[in-house]
Amino acid sequence: MLSTKSRYSYPVLASVLIVLMVVAVFFKPTPHYSNVISSDGILAYNPLAIFAILATAGIVSWFICFLIIRYEYLHARFSHDHVTVKPQRFHAEPTPRIGGLAILGGLFAAAGLELTLQPETPSTINGLGYFLIAIIPAFIGGLVEDVTKNVGVSQRLLLTMISGVIGAWLLGAVVHRLGIPILDNMMLWLPFAIVFTIVAIGGVTNSINIIDGYNGLAGGFSVIALVAMAFVAVQVNDNLILMLTVSMTGAILGFLAWNWPKGKIFMGDSGAYLIGFALAELSVLLIYRNPSVSPWFPLLVLAYPVFETLFSIYRRKWVRKATPGQPDALHLHQLIFKRIIRGHINGGRSSLITSNNSRVAPYIWLVATLNAIFAVIFWQSTAILMAASLAGCALYVLAYNRLISFRGLGKFPRKIQR
């Protein structure tokens, strides 16, 4: 069904999406969670429980990565990301790209431990179970692409939107406010709110896949974003959000131990779509369950991948007159690699290519950390967060224009070729 050559895959996926949207609209999401209290769980009070869940997710994820790498000869024909000349590939050796399995494994292990630690808190346990159910379609779409290399972007996007509808139905994860009066009034109509939510979730999920271009970049960025969300979850005493952010953080850290800086394994589309959906869904849940949290808090935390995606669409469609979905080598992180790192793109010693590849991520981590710190400080102030988000977009454009026209470093022409 997922083959891009099949004429039935798009109608089937679209039909499933429409049916789920109708169900979500007429069978309204779960009641709104407000004033969530920490008595429903132990994490907010017990640092040992937080560490145990973080460590469990990390160790399980690390071990699964080890098994994938150790026995890659058994699955290389399916799982390897081979060295080919493509705009968005900058690695020197064939590498397993199914790290998403390890991240999912770590998440499930953490969920099992959480069930053991606090079986008496059904609302948190149910929320965790619903979250894991919702994440599956997005993950499966990415995993099948990793193995078959034959799942279109639009098909993966549809599966991600299906995950978003499941989240709206089971968890009540619907964006109901944006801090903009006109849009807030429109959000009062549930069908519009659900459609907006699933489109936003699909966009954020795909944005993580877009920035997954260098060792540690997407994974490290996601850890920073999750830590910021965990901090706010503690402030509002939301045990479910705290548990999920801690679990995801541990699972990604276990993967990063193999991915950065050596690049022994890639997260692949399965990992990117899993993490992207988790970040998007947690963002929606955080503002849905906690009225005190500004809707612009998660937007500022995720500003880099979101604006990277929007800017890429503008650049490809209106500047270069190309298809928005057509890949190129003109993302900000790719310009950092070409203009600042000045690494060998094709050819050269494999160790040097890997080393230069891994030097890109810290630049993005620094920007993400500054964004996250500012967002955490002003997590309740919509006006300040909105101004900061707009300022960040302006700085992005200035930095991008500077990099693409910079002649002082490297030997690249003013218009970088694909």
N, C-alpha and C positions, 0 to 999 in steps of 0.2 A: 504493500500500500504506500510505503514511503518513497519508492523510486520516483525520481523526477521524470522518468519516461512514462510513468503510468498516468493515464488520463483520468483515472478515478480518484487519485489521492487528494487533490485539491477539493473537489466537491464533497468527499466524505468528511474530511477534516473541517471544512466550513460548515457542513450540516451539523456535525457534533457541536461545534462552537455555538451555533445559533440555538440548538436545543438546550444547551446548558445555560445560555443567557436567558432564554424564556423561563427556565426553571428558577434561575436566580432572581428574576424579576417577580414572578408570581408566587413563589415560595420564598418569602423575604428572608434575608440573612438573619443570623442569630441576633438577639437583642443587643443594643449598643452597650459596650462595656465602658462605664465611667467610674471615676474614683476607684480604680483598681487598687486593692490593698495587699500588702505583703504577707498577710496572715495565711494566704493561700499558697504556701510553699515555704521552703527553708533557705533558699539560696541567698535572699537579701540579707539574712542574718548570719549566715555561716560561710566564712571564707574557705573553710576546708571543703565544703560541698562544691563550691565554685571551682576550686582547684582540682578536685577529683573529677568533675565532669570535663573540665578543660584538658586535663592530662589523659583521661580515658579516650576522648575523641582524638587527641593528638597521637597517642601511642598506636591506636588501631589504624588510623590513617597512615602513619609512618610505616607500620608493618605491612599493610596491603601494598603500599608503594614498593617496599622492599621485595615482596613476592613478585610483583609485576616486572620489576627490573631483573630480578634473579632468574626468572624463567621466561624472559622475553622471547627466547628462541622458539617457544611453544606457540606464541601468538603473534609473532612479528609480522606475518603476512597480512594480518587483519588490523593490528593496532599501531604499526609504525607510521610516524610522520616522516616521509622520506625527504631527502635533500633534493629539492627541485628549484628551478629558477622561477619563483613566483614573487609578486610584489610584497607579500606579507610574511615571507619565510626567511629567517636569518639564523639558521643553525647549521652545524657542520656535519652532523652524523644522524643517521636514522634513529628516531627516538620514539618510545611508546607515548601515545597521546590519549591514554585512558585513565589519567589521574583522577578524573571525576569519580571513578569507582571507589577510590580510596577515601575521597572526601565524603561521599555518601555513606560508606562503611563507618567512618568515624562518627558521623551524625547519628546513625542508627545505634551505635554502641553507646553514645552519650544518652540517647533516649532510653535505652535499656537501663542504664545506671540511674537515671532520673526516676524511672518507674520503681526501681528498688528503694531509692532513698525516700521518696514521698508518695507511696501508693494511696495515701488517704486524701489526696488533693485531686479529685476527679476533673475539675475544670481545667487545671494545668495539663494533666495527662491527656484529656480529650483534645485540648488545643494542640498539643504536640502531635498527636496522632493525625489530626486533620491537616496540620501543616505538612507532615510527611506524605500524606495522600496527595495533597495538592501539588507537591513538587515533582511527582513522578512523571507526568506527561512531558514537562519541559526537559527533564533529565533524559528520558528515553529518546526524545528527538535528537538530542546532542550525541548520545551514545551510539545510536544507529548511524549517524553521520561519521563519527569517529571510526567505526568499523567498516562501513560500506563506502564512505566518501561520496554518497549519492543521495543526500537529502538536501533539498533546496532551502535557501534562507527563508522564503515565505512559508514553507511547510513547518520549519522549526518555530517560526514566529506564531503560526496558528496553534501549534501545540503549547507554546508558552501562554498564549491567551486562554486556552482551555484550562491550563493550570490556574490562571488568574480567576476564571469564573468559578472553578471549584473552591478556591480560597474565599471568594465572595459568598458562596453558598454555605460552606461549612463553618467558616470562621467569622463571617460578617465583615471581611476585609474589603471595605469600600471607601473610597475617598469621598468625604462628605463636606469638606471645607478646604479652601485654598488661601484664605485671608484676603480675597479680592471679592468685594460685595456682589458684583454682577455674576461672577461665576459661582459664588456661594449660593445665590438664589437659584441658579440652574441646577446645582447639586441636590436641591430639595426634591427634584423629580428623580426617583430611584432608577428608572431605565437609563437616563443620561449619566447618572453617577456611576453605574456599573460599566457602561460602555467606556466612559472616561478612564475608569480604573484599569480595565483590562488592556486598553491601548497603552496607558502609562506603564503598566507592568511589562508588557511586551517590549516597549521601547527601552526601559531601564535594563531589562535582561539582555537584550541584544547589545546594549552599550558596553557591558562587561566583556562580551565576546569580541567586540571591536578593539578594546584596549589590551586584549590578551595577545600581545605581539612579541614580548621579550620575557626572559626568565624573571620570575618573581614580580612582574609588574602588576598584573591583575590580582594575584593572590595577596601581595603585600598591601595594595590599595584596599582590598576588601577587608583585611584584618583591621586596618585603621578605621574604616567606616563602621565595622561591627563593634569595635571598642567604644567608639563615640556613642553608638546606640545603646550599648550596655550601660554606659555611665548615666544616660538619661533615664533608662529603665529603672535604675536604682533610685534616682531622684523621685520618680513617680510611683515607686513600689510595684512595678509590673513584673511579677515573677516569670510569667510565660515568655515575655520578650527577653528578659535577662537570661533565662535558661537556653533559649534558642540562639542568642548571640554568642554566648559562651561556648556552646556546642559547635557552632559553625567556626568560631575562631580557632578552637583546638584542632578541628579537622583540617582546616586550611594550613595551620602551622605545621602539622605533621607532613602534609604534602610539600610545603615550602622547604622543608629540610632536605628534600631530594631535588627540588626544582631550582632553587637559588642557593649558590651561584653556579652550580655545576651543570644544571640543565639535564639531569639524568632522566627526567620524565616530564611530560607536559600535561596540563589539566584537560586539554582537548575541549571540544564543544560540549561534552557532557559536563565537565567541571565548570566551564564558563556559564552555561545555561543554568546549572544548579545554583551556583553562587549568585548569578545575576537575579534569578527569581527569588532566592532567599532574601537578598538585599531589598528588592522591590516590595516583596510581601511584608517583610518586617517594617519597612517604612510606612506602608499603609496601615498595618496593625498598630504601630506606635501612636500615630495621630488619631486613629479610629477609637482606640481604647482609652486614650488619655487626652481629654480636651485641653489640658494645660500646655501640651506640647504644640509649638507652632508648626504648621504644615511646611514651612520653609526650612525647618531644621534638617530633615532628611534630604531636601533638595540641595542645600548648601554642602552637606556631607558628600553627596553623590554628584556634585557639580561637574567635576572633571569628565567622567565618562558620558554624562548626559549631554553636556555642551559639545564634547568631541563628536558625538553622533549627529547632533543638529547641525553643527558647523560643517561636518563632512558631507551631509546631504546638500547643504547650500553650495559648498565648493564644487561638488561633482555635477550637480544639476544645472546651476546657473552660471558658474564661472567656467567650468571645463566643458559644459554642454554634453555630459555623459550620463549614463544611467546611475542613479543614486546607489544601487546595490553593487556596482562594479568596483572590485577592490583596486586599491592603488597603494603607493608607498609614500603618502603625503600626510599621514597623521602626525600629530605633534610629537609623539614618542619616537616616531621614525625620523623626524627632522632632528630631534636631539641626538639620535644615533649617528646620523650622517654629518651633522654640523658640529657637534660638540665632542662626541666620542671619537669620531673619525676612524671607526673600525673598518676592517676589510669586509665588504658586503659579500663578495663572491671570491672564493679562493683563499689562500693563506693557510697557516697552521690552524688545525681545528681548535686547539686550546686557546689560541689568541681570539678566534671568532667567538668562542663561548664566553671568554672573559669580557670582551667588549660588549657582547650581548647583555650580560648581567649588569653592566655599569649604567644602563639606562634607567632601571627601576628606581634607584634612590632619588633621582631628580623628581620623579612623580610622587614618590613617597613623601618627600619634603613638602610639596605643595598640598598634598592630601592631608598631611598632619596639621599644617597651618589652618586649613579650612576646618578640619575637625575640631581643633582647639577653639577657634572662634565660634563655631556652631554650638559647642558644648557650653561655652560661657553665656551665650545669649539664646539658649534653646527655647525660651518662652516669648521672645520678642520678634514678632513677625516683621515689623518695619525694619529693624536692624538687619535681620537675616536676609530680607529681600534686597536691601541696599548692598549688602555684602555679596550676594549672588550676582547681581548686575555688575558690580565692580570686578568680580572675578572673571566674568565673561569678557569684559573689556580688556582686562590684563591678558587673558588668553589670546585674544585677537592681536594685541600688540606684540606679544612674545612670538606668536606664529609668524606674523609679517617680518619680524626681525630675523627669525631663523631662516625663513625661506629666501631672504634677500641678502643674507650675511655672506660677505666675500672673504672675511678674514680667516676663516677656518675651512679646511678641506679643499677639495678640487671639484666641487659640484657646481653646475651652472645655476643661474638665477632661477630658471624653471626646471625643477628636478624631474627627470624622466621616470616613467614607470619601469 
